[in-house]
Amino acid sequence: MSIARSRSVTISDVAQTAGVSRAAVSKVIRNAYGVSPAMRVRVEAAIAELGYRPSVAARALRGSSYRLALEIPWVGARFMTQIVEGAQLAVDGTPYQLVLAPAEGHAYGTLESMADGMVDGIIAIAPLTDPEWLEAFAARVPVVMIGRHDHPRGYDTVVGDDVGGANAVMDHLLGLGHRRIVHLTEPETVTAPGSGTPHSVRLQVYRDRMATAGLSDLVEVVRRDDSRAGTLAATRELLARDDRPTAIFAGHDDIAMDALAGVAAAGLTGRVAVTGYDDTDLAQHPLIDLTSVDQQGVEMGARAATMLLERLQGRTEPRRHVATATLRVRGSSGRVVS
């Protein structure tokens, strides 16, 4: 049977082509219980033949849009690609589609827009969002938060082991003989003590380890202005000093990449150690060779999506997953050069 392309293909068209009921087609689309393999093959073949795409609005009116939102703070952040890859892997093979929602500094508005835009659940990377606001928001739509060190009542959390990862960095640098270690990180709003953000945890570990090593007087925290130019400027100022640091512990790989560029521009490659965090694809490139903490970004994305699917299937109790952090030592961080 051929369907005129002058109108949209409907579920009735699919049912007629497959020789089954509309209810059977709906069951296949929803991956519902009780669908025989033979029926699934017939319906999926009809869907492919006709190019049928279920209406999002119609599905939402029936109680499900089969869309999951993934809110990311910045499109250009390299670590986000790992999260997206993992989430997509978990969603593949299910009736759900993953919709990316870049917040670009406007997390509240983006989350509200997604909740009002006919999605069934939301994975969010918005560490500065108010916990009480999140609790109220999660009462409206299922939510899984990535990168929040808190213990919520109404939503799930997936975090990296920032304590273990930051300690591994400090073990490495101190073990190589470094004492003038600078922590180059995000603006103060992102690192506020007790905020539960990954960067606040990494900063506290840095402070604690310097103090334990008897180096409290050498503690130095430098914050960029959330831009590549800001990171390069901060690195230039550090390296121009007579008492320049011998090591830079960058808060994440994007910062570390710019710090490495600053080190190279100053002619100090191999004389100033640089470490990152997240172990992104560029960190592993042999021409960059960045020592970095692998916090299993793909696993984090996949776990977050799986937890969200569990909530959509009826789970209500909050769950928390902590991803293992492993330091990947490479050529960007060597011993102190006298």
DAMOMO-V702897 format. One record per residue. N is the residue number from 0. RES is the residue in three letters. OMEGA is omega in degrees with one decimal (* if undefined). Layout:
# DAMOMO-V702897
N_RES_OMEGA, N_RES_OMEGA
This chain:
# DAMOMO-V702897
0_MET_176.2, 1_SER_179.8, 2_ILE_179.8, 3_ALA_-177.2, 4_ARG_179.4, 5_SER_176.4, 6_ARG_-180.0, 7_SER_175.8, 8_VAL_-177.6, 9_THR_177.6, 10_ILE_177.0, 11_SER_177.2, 12_ASP_179.5, 13_VAL_-179.9, 14_ALA_-179.7, 15_GLN_-179.8, 16_THR_-178.5, 17_ALA_-178.4, 18_GLY_179.2, 19_VAL_179.9, 20_SER_174.2, 21_ARG_-179.6, 22_ALA_179.3, 23_ALA_177.1, 24_VAL_179.5, 25_SER_179.5, 26_LYS_179.9, 27_VAL_-178.9, 28_ILE_-177.9, 29_ARG_-176.6, 30_ASN_-175.5, 31_ALA_-180.0, 32_TYR_172.7, 33_GLY_178.9, 34_VAL_179.8, 35_SER_178.1, 36_PRO_-178.5, 37_ALA_179.0, 38_MET_179.7, 39_ARG_179.9, 40_VAL_-178.7, 41_ARG_-177.3, 42_VAL_-179.5, 43_GLU_176.9, 44_ALA_178.6, 45_ALA_178.2, 46_ILE_179.9, 47_ALA_-178.7, 48_GLU_-175.0, 49_LEU_-176.6, 50_GLY_-176.3, 51_TYR_174.0, 52_ARG_-179.1, 53_PRO_178.0, 54_SER_178.2, 55_VAL_-178.8, 56_ALA_-179.3, 57_ALA_179.1, 58_ARG_179.5, 59_ALA_178.8, 60_LEU_177.6, 61_ARG_174.6, 62_GLY_179.7, 63_SER_176.3, 64_SER_-175.1, 65_TYR_174.4, 66_ARG_176.0, 67_LEU_179.7, 68_ALA_171.3, 69_LEU_178.9, 70_GLU_177.2, 71_ILE_-173.8, 72_PRO_-177.2, 73_TRP_-179.4, 74_VAL_-173.9, 75_GLY_-178.8, 76_ALA_-172.4, 77_ARG_-178.4, 78_PHE_-178.3, 79_MET_-179.1, 80_THR_177.3, 81_GLN_179.2, 82_ILE_-179.1, 83_VAL_180.0, 84_GLU_-179.1, 85_GLY_179.8, 86_ALA_-179.8, 87_GLN_177.7, 88_LEU_-178.7, 89_ALA_-177.6, 90_VAL_179.2, 91_ASP_179.9, 92_GLY_175.0, 93_THR_178.5, 94_PRO_-171.3, 95_TYR_172.8, 96_GLN_178.7, 97_LEU_-179.6, 98_VAL_179.3, 99_LEU_-178.6, 100_ALA_177.6, 101_PRO_-178.1, 102_ALA_179.8, 103_GLU_176.2, 104_GLY_-178.1, 105_HIS_-173.1, 106_ALA_-176.2, 107_TYR_-178.8, 108_GLY_-179.9, 109_THR_179.4, 110_LEU_178.4, 111_GLU_179.7, 112_SER_178.5, 113_MET_-179.8, 114_ALA_179.9, 115_ASP_-173.5, 116_GLY_173.2, 117_MET_168.3, 118_VAL_-176.8, 119_ASP_-178.9, 120_GLY_-173.7, 121_ILE_165.8, 122_ILE_-174.2, 123_ALA_171.9, 124_ILE_-174.7, 125_ALA_-171.4, 126_PRO_-178.5, 127_LEU_-178.7, 128_THR_-179.1, 129_ASP_-177.0, 130_PRO_-179.2, 131_GLU_175.8, 132_TRP_178.9, 133_LEU_178.8, 134_GLU_179.2, 135_ALA_-179.6, 136_PHE_-178.8, 137_ALA_175.4, 138_ALA_-179.8, 139_ARG_-175.7, 140_VAL_179.3, 141_PRO_-174.8, 142_VAL_167.8, 143_VAL_-179.5, 144_MET_174.9, 145_ILE_174.5, 146_GLY_174.6, 147_ARG_178.1, 148_HIS_176.8, 149_ASP_-177.3, 150_HIS_-173.4, 151_PRO_177.1, 152_ARG_-170.2, 153_GLY_178.1, 154_TYR_-178.8, 155_ASP_178.7, 156_THR_172.3, 157_VAL_-178.1, 158_VAL_171.1, 159_GLY_177.0, 160_ASP_-175.6, 161_ASP_176.2, 162_VAL_-179.4, 163_GLY_-178.9, 164_GLY_-180.0, 165_ALA_176.6, 166_ASN_178.6, 167_ALA_176.9, 168_VAL_-178.1, 169_MET_174.2, 170_ASP_-177.2, 171_HIS_-175.6, 172_LEU_178.5, 173_LEU_179.3, 174_GLY_177.7, 175_LEU_177.3, 176_GLY_-179.5, 177_HIS_176.0, 178_ARG_176.2, 179_ARG_-178.4, 180_ILE_177.7, 181_VAL_174.2, 182_HIS_-179.6, 183_LEU_-168.9, 184_THR_-175.7, 185_GLU_177.8, 186_PRO_-172.5, 187_GLU_179.9, 188_THR_-177.4, 189_VAL_-175.7, 190_THR_-176.5, 191_ALA_179.7, 192_PRO_177.8, 193_GLY_-178.1, 194_SER_179.5, 195_GLY_177.7, 196_THR_176.7, 197_PRO_-178.1, 198_HIS_176.7, 199_SER_178.8, 200_VAL_-179.8, 201_ARG_178.5, 202_LEU_-179.0, 203_GLN_177.5, 204_VAL_177.6, 205_TYR_180.0, 206_ARG_-177.9, 207_ASP_-177.1, 208_ARG_175.8, 209_MET_179.5, 210_ALA_-179.5, 211_THR_179.5, 212_ALA_-179.4, 213_GLY_-175.1, 214_LEU_-177.5, 215_SER_-178.8, 216_ASP_178.8, 217_LEU_178.3, 218_VAL_177.9, 219_GLU_179.0, 220_VAL_179.8, 221_VAL_-178.6, 222_ARG_175.4, 223_ARG_179.2, 224_ASP_175.6, 225_ASP_177.4, 226_SER_178.8, 227_ARG_179.0, 228_ALA_179.3, 229_GLY_178.0, 230_THR_179.3, 231_LEU_179.1, 232_ALA_179.6, 233_ALA_179.1, 234_THR_178.6, 235_ARG_-179.6, 236_GLU_179.4, 237_LEU_-172.8, 238_LEU_179.8, 239_ALA_-176.9, 240_ARG_175.0, 241_ASP_180.0, 242_ASP_-176.7, 243_ARG_178.4, 244_PRO_173.2, 245_THR_-179.9, 246_ALA_175.7, 247_ILE_174.9, 248_PHE_-178.0, 249_ALA_-176.0, 250_GLY_173.7, 251_HIS_-171.1, 252_ASP_180.0, 253_ASP_176.0, 254_ILE_-177.9, 255_ALA_179.7, 256_MET_179.7, 257_ASP_176.4, 258_ALA_177.2, 259_LEU_177.8, 260_ALA_178.0, 261_GLY_178.0, 262_VAL_179.8, 263_ALA_-180.0, 264_ALA_179.6, 265_ALA_-179.7, 266_GLY_-174.7, 267_LEU_178.1, 268_THR_-177.9, 269_GLY_179.5, 270_ARG_175.8, 271_VAL_179.6, 272_ALA_176.8, 273_VAL_174.0, 274_THR_178.4, 275_GLY_-179.7, 276_TYR_176.1, 277_ASP_179.4, 278_ASP_179.2, 279_THR_-175.1, 280_ASP_-180.0, 281_LEU_178.2, 282_ALA_-176.3, 283_GLN_-179.1, 284_HIS_-175.0, 285_PRO_179.2, 286_LEU_177.8, 287_ILE_169.1, 288_ASP_-174.7, 289_LEU_169.7, 290_THR_-173.6, 291_SER_178.9, 292_VAL_175.7, 293_ASP_178.9, 294_GLN_171.2, 295_GLN_-176.9, 296_GLY_178.9, 297_VAL_177.5, 298_GLU_179.9, 299_MET_178.4, 300_GLY_179.9, 301_ALA_-179.8, 302_ARG_179.5, 303_ALA_179.3, 304_ALA_178.7, 305_THR_178.5, 306_MET_178.2, 307_LEU_177.1, 308_LEU_176.8, 309_GLU_177.5, 310_ARG_179.3, 311_LEU_177.4, 312_GLN_171.8, 313_GLY_179.1, 314_ARG_-178.8, 315_THR_-178.4, 316_GLU_-177.9, 317_PRO_177.3, 318_ARG_-178.4, 319_ARG_177.6, 320_HIS_177.9, 321_VAL_-178.7, 322_ALA_179.4, 323_THR_177.3, 324_ALA_-177.5, 325_THR_178.6, 326_LEU_175.4, 327_ARG_-175.8, 328_VAL_179.6, 329_ARG_-170.0, 330_GLY_-176.8, 331_SER_-176.9, 332_SER_177.6, 333_GLY_-179.8, 334_ARG_176.9, 335_VAL_178.0, 336_VAL_-177.3, 337_SER_*
